[in-house]
Amino acid sequence: MTTATPLTPEQVRDLPAMPTVKQAFAALNIGPTNGYALVKAGDFPIEVVPLGRAFRVRKADLLDFLGLSETAASEVQSAAATSDDAPGVQPGAPSEQSAPTSASK
């Protein structure tokens, strides 16, 4: 019998926006048998989104449940605080403006 290795907080943060339930099981350190039983009974602690025959969860819900959302938010705030400008925008660069148009009759 093999057991999946639980995911680290960094690995959970690196998951896609809609991880599979198997990835959620690993993040929660739940085996697939118990995980699927919880999903089937409607007792999984995170909302499960069926997409065809696949089951997914929202990464934001998973992060919230694990208490990792505050950490991610603080990392974004600290990164934003280190830069006064928006990413990818050079200081003094001209902004795009649409030219005025007039309708003629």
Secondary structure as UniProt FT lines:
FT   HELIX           9..13
FT   HELIX           21..28
FT   HELIX           32..41
FT   STRAND          48..51
FT   TURN            52..53
FT   STRAND          54..57
FT   HELIX           59..66
FT   HELIX           69..82
FT   TURN            87..88
FT   TURN            91..92
//
